[in-house]
Amino acid sequence: MPTFPRVSPGRWRERASRGLISALSLLVFAFLDLVDFVLCFFFRFVDGVLEGNPIPCYCWNRREKQGSPDGVGEEEEVSETLYGRRNLFREIGLVSYGGRSGEKEGKGASRSTRRWSDCGCESCISWQGKEEEKLYLMVREPSQARNHWGNSFESVIFLHGFLSSSSLWLETVFPNLSEVAKHNFRVFAVDLLGFGGSPKPTNCMYRLKEHLEMIEKSVVKPFQLSSFHLVAHSMGCIIALALAAKYPESVKSITLIAPPYFSSTEVRASHTALNRLAERKIWPPLLFGSAIMSWYEHLGRTVCFIYCRNHAMWEWILKLLTWRRDLNFMITDLTKHTHHSAWHTMHNVICGAMKLMDKHLEVVNEVGISVKIIQGDRDQVVPLECSYSMKSKLPLADLKIIANADHNTVMVGREKDFTRELEQIWFTSIESKLS
């Protein structure tokens, strides 16, 4: 008689739970496909009534209609994930009734207006009405003009991740800088385009090149930076590497914390990033939330309408429930964006720019820029394999895995140790240059 391998009860329960989650995920996301389909009609109608020239959605696959080839003008193109996301009703042709018309893509509204579904409080629209649009940034100037090494002071640019702001660095690094660093480094913490206190234009596609242009316009050129270090977290790592590839002779070191990276050589690299970082699963909850906000344009906009537009009320309720006068910066940062800015940045930077990553890594590797990669071994947002894959592309990079740390606690909760690590990187870079 044939014999079959015995499966332990623990292994059997694991397989059964995975199968149950997969089955439930299939049903839940089929339902969400339907809800997003219905919301598409709702927003299309309300936008038409309340907005003079509404911004059309991505329910119609314009890229396939036009036959735009992959790889042509990659820096100029928007991500194919905006048009190629799986949806049951899109695949059977029920949502081809309309969508983006091409010529008016991203140009439906002026830069100074906000959408009816966005928050209109003073803090959220403070960037409007200014003569020139620049990023909001916090600058800590050095305490003296000459530094410990006898040269002009060094500069450091900090770039935050998705749904975050410069508060990340103001709360973790800035208060813990040593006296030597305070005297010898000028540090910049910026709010990236579309987040925090920075501009959130409605006719912007938030592509990688537009994020770079705003950093140049707001930091590099005004402060005449000919030499600087980069520190970036999560999505900010993608922008930091692109900035380093554009200014290879100016960047002295790059510190990448939890960098999302999937090889550009993979077929449909943008879709790989979307499927890995926002997989359509109901468990764990963090992944489920990422999937809703990344796969469903109208569901995501509804969440932003309910939560972000009414953030003052929700913050008041949280303060009341927690008996706190001030909320944690990571909670308040979650609302400092519009759906338009977050949606396009997610797809055009985190997903779309993934096909440019290998090219940027090649430049960094050829020039020999000092690179440090740091990630927590319990990161549930960016797979740990991303850091190892990046290390394989940058053999000289220093990779450090922090035990028992996740996507945020790799910095938060160990602020002093983290700041000392950064300073050691900067000091080593300077000393190696002088030796």
Summary of the structure (lengths in Angstrom):
residues: 435
radius of gyration: 22.7
end to end distance: 74.7
largest distance: 85.2
contacts: 1403
relative contact order: 0.13
helix: 46%
strand: 10%
